[in-house]
Amino acid sequence: MLKRFRTIAFKHIQGNGILYFFVCMFFIIGISSGAFTVKALADYQKQELISYMRDFFHILSNKPIDASSVLKQSLMNNLQTAALIWVLGITVIGMPLILLLVAIRGLIIGFTVGFLVEQLGVKGILFSFISIFPQNLIIIPSIIVIAVIGIGFSKMLVRNRLNKSYNTNNSTFRQFILYSTINASIFFFIILGCIIEAYVTPVFMKALSKYM
């Protein structure tokens, strides 16, 4: 079963290599833009963020974390993004908007990491690693896969509009069912990442916050 899954995954990546390249490039561009945005902040904006960050570390080190609330918020943020990409995939104008969503996700991560590193140095690198990396090791690849599949489906719709026929419509419906099923499967991986963010990551964040 695992071998078959790896074979299917390899063929999918191999057949969509160009799309994966572009989606990953937009994600990297988003990260870079987020990091540069930190440099562009005015001093008073940085001071406000520093004050917020200090309050956050104080609360983190002195109060228990409500994991259920973290999970709820994480599920809302990540599943909304994934669902929006799914919706955009079934439209003929979805391709650029999907790439924009991926870039925005990269921008958020780039800004967060950039600000922590600028303000805390090595501690910021370590805190970024334990607070952002664990869940995003699963969530980001899942979003990238959904984005690639969504763009691929959107491209197929464009081709089918240029070749209208009864058989084409039937084929499109079958592809839609397959597209939605694959997305639903990937949603489970995103949920797993959200669980990690709610119940695993905070343990390490709380331990490290005492030294920040």
C-alpha positions as CSV (number, residue, x, y, z in Angstrom):
1,M,0.0,0.0,0.0
2,L,2.8,2.4,1.0
3,K,4.8,1.5,-2.1
4,R,1.8,2.1,-4.3
5,F,1.2,5.5,-2.7
6,R,4.8,6.5,-3.2
7,T,4.6,5.4,-6.9
8,I,1.4,7.4,-7.5
9,A,2.9,10.4,-5.7
10,F,6.1,10.2,-7.7
11,K,4.2,10.0,-11.0
12,H,2.0,13.0,-9.9
13,I,5.0,15.2,-9.1
14,Q,6.9,14.1,-12.2
15,G,3.8,14.9,-14.4
16,N,3.3,18.3,-12.7
17,G,6.9,19.3,-12.2
18,I,6.5,22.7,-13.9
19,L,3.4,23.6,-11.8
20,Y,5.2,22.5,-8.6
21,F,8.1,24.8,-9.6
22,F,5.9,27.8,-10.1
23,V,3.9,27.2,-6.9
24,C,7.0,26.8,-4.8
25,M,8.6,29.9,-6.4
26,F,5.5,32.0,-5.4
27,F,5.8,30.6,-1.9
28,I,9.5,31.5,-1.7
29,I,8.7,34.9,-3.2
30,G,6.2,35.4,-0.4
31,I,8.7,34.4,2.3
32,S,11.3,36.8,0.8
33,S,8.7,39.6,0.7
34,G,7.7,39.0,4.3
35,A,11.3,39.2,5.4
36,F,11.9,42.4,3.5
37,T,8.7,43.9,4.9
38,V,10.2,43.7,8.4
39,K,13.0,46.0,7.2
40,A,10.5,48.4,5.9
41,L,8.6,48.8,9.2
42,A,8.7,52.2,10.8
43,D,10.3,52.4,14.3
44,Y,7.0,52.9,16.1
45,Q,5.5,49.9,14.3
46,K,8.4,47.8,15.5
47,Q,8.0,49.1,19.0
48,E,4.4,48.1,19.0
49,L,5.2,44.6,17.8
50,I,8.0,44.3,20.3
51,S,5.6,45.2,23.1
52,Y,3.1,42.7,21.8
53,M,5.8,40.0,21.6
54,R,6.9,40.7,25.2
55,D,3.3,40.4,26.4
56,F,3.0,37.2,24.4
57,F,6.1,35.6,26.0
58,H,4.9,36.7,29.5
59,I,1.5,35.1,29.0
60,L,3.1,32.0,27.4
61,S,5.5,31.4,30.3
62,N,3.0,32.2,33.1
63,K,-0.4,30.9,32.0
64,P,-1.6,27.5,30.7
65,I,-2.3,27.3,27.0
66,D,-5.9,26.6,25.9
67,A,-5.1,23.9,23.3
68,S,-8.7,23.6,22.2
69,S,-8.8,27.3,21.3
70,V,-5.5,27.1,19.4
71,L,-6.8,24.0,17.5
72,K,-10.0,25.8,16.6
73,Q,-8.2,28.8,15.3
74,S,-5.6,26.8,13.4
75,L,-8.3,24.6,11.8
76,M,-10.2,27.8,10.8
77,N,-7.2,29.5,9.3
78,N,-5.7,26.5,7.4
79,L,-8.9,24.7,6.3
80,Q,-10.3,28.1,5.0
81,T,-7.2,28.5,2.9
82,A,-7.4,25.0,1.6
83,A,-11.1,25.2,0.9
84,L,-10.7,28.5,-0.9
85,I,-8.0,27.0,-3.1
86,W,-10.4,24.1,-3.9
87,V,-13.1,26.6,-4.8
88,L,-10.8,28.6,-7.0
89,G,-9.7,25.4,-8.7
90,I,-13.2,24.9,-10.1
91,T,-13.2,28.3,-11.8
92,V,-11.4,29.3,-15.0
93,I,-9.9,32.4,-13.3
94,G,-8.5,30.4,-10.3
95,M,-4.9,30.0,-11.3
96,P,-3.5,33.5,-10.5
97,L,-5.6,33.7,-7.3
98,I,-4.3,30.3,-6.1
99,L,-0.7,31.5,-6.6
100,L,-1.5,34.7,-4.7
101,L,-2.9,32.7,-1.8
102,V,0.3,30.6,-1.7
103,A,2.4,33.8,-1.8
104,I,0.4,35.3,1.1
105,R,1.0,32.2,3.2
106,G,4.7,32.5,2.5
107,L,4.7,36.2,3.3
108,I,3.1,35.6,6.7
109,I,5.8,33.0,7.6
110,G,8.6,35.2,6.2
111,F,7.5,38.2,8.2
112,T,7.1,36.2,11.4
113,V,10.4,34.6,11.2
114,G,12.2,37.7,9.9
115,F,10.8,39.8,12.8
116,L,11.8,37.2,15.5
117,V,15.3,36.8,14.1
118,E,15.8,40.6,13.8
119,Q,14.7,41.2,17.4
120,L,16.0,38.0,19.2
121,G,18.9,36.8,17.0
122,V,19.8,33.2,17.7
123,K,16.9,32.8,20.1
124,G,14.6,34.1,17.4
125,I,15.9,31.4,15.0
126,L,15.4,28.7,17.7
127,F,11.9,30.0,18.6
128,S,10.9,30.2,15.0
129,F,12.0,26.7,14.4
130,I,10.0,25.2,17.3
131,S,6.9,27.4,16.9
132,I,6.5,27.4,13.1
133,F,8.4,24.4,11.6
134,P,6.6,21.3,13.3
135,Q,3.1,22.0,12.0
136,N,4.1,23.6,8.7
137,L,6.2,20.6,7.9
138,I,2.8,19.0,7.1
139,I,0.5,22.0,6.4
140,I,2.7,23.8,3.8
141,P,3.3,20.7,1.6
142,S,-0.4,19.9,1.8
143,I,-1.3,23.4,0.7
144,I,1.2,23.3,-2.1
145,V,-0.2,20.0,-3.3
146,I,-3.8,21.3,-3.2
147,A,-2.6,24.4,-5.1
148,V,-1.0,22.4,-7.8
149,I,-4.1,20.1,-8.2
150,G,-6.3,23.2,-8.2
151,I,-4.4,24.9,-10.9
152,G,-4.3,21.7,-12.9
153,F,-8.1,21.3,-12.6
154,S,-8.6,25.0,-13.6
155,K,-6.4,24.5,-16.7
156,M,-8.5,21.4,-17.6
157,L,-11.7,23.5,-17.4
158,V,-10.2,26.1,-19.8
159,R,-9.4,23.3,-22.3
160,N,-12.8,21.8,-22.0
161,R,-14.5,25.1,-22.6
162,L,-12.7,25.2,-25.9
163,N,-13.9,21.7,-26.7
164,K,-17.6,21.4,-25.7
165,S,-19.2,18.0,-26.1
166,Y,-21.4,15.6,-24.1
167,N,-18.4,13.3,-23.5
168,T,-16.3,16.2,-22.3
169,N,-18.9,17.2,-19.8
170,N,-19.1,13.6,-18.4
171,S,-15.3,13.5,-18.2
172,T,-15.3,16.9,-16.4
173,F,-17.7,15.6,-13.8
174,R,-15.7,12.5,-13.1
175,Q,-12.5,14.7,-12.8
176,F,-14.4,17.0,-10.4
177,I,-15.3,14.0,-8.2
178,L,-11.7,12.8,-8.3
179,Y,-10.4,16.3,-7.6
180,S,-12.7,16.8,-4.6
181,T,-11.9,13.4,-3.2
182,I,-8.1,14.0,-3.4
183,N,-8.6,17.4,-1.7
184,A,-10.7,15.9,1.1
185,S,-7.9,13.3,1.7
186,I,-5.3,16.1,1.9
187,F,-7.5,18.0,4.4
188,F,-6.8,15.2,6.9
189,F,-3.1,15.9,6.7
190,I,-3.8,19.6,7.3
191,I,-6.0,18.6,10.3
192,L,-3.0,16.6,11.6
193,G,-0.8,19.6,11.3
194,C,-3.3,21.7,13.2
195,I,-3.4,19.1,16.0
196,I,0.4,19.3,16.2
197,E,0.2,23.1,16.3
198,A,-2.3,22.9,19.2
199,Y,-1.0,20.1,21.3
200,V,2.7,19.6,20.5
201,T,4.2,22.9,19.4
202,P,3.0,24.9,22.5
203,V,4.9,22.5,24.8
204,F,8.2,23.5,23.3
205,M,7.2,27.2,23.0
206,K,6.3,27.3,26.7
207,A,9.6,25.7,27.7
208,L,11.7,28.1,25.5
209,S,9.7,31.2,26.4
210,K,11.2,31.2,29.9
211,Y,14.6,32.0,28.4
212,M,13.4,34.7,26.0
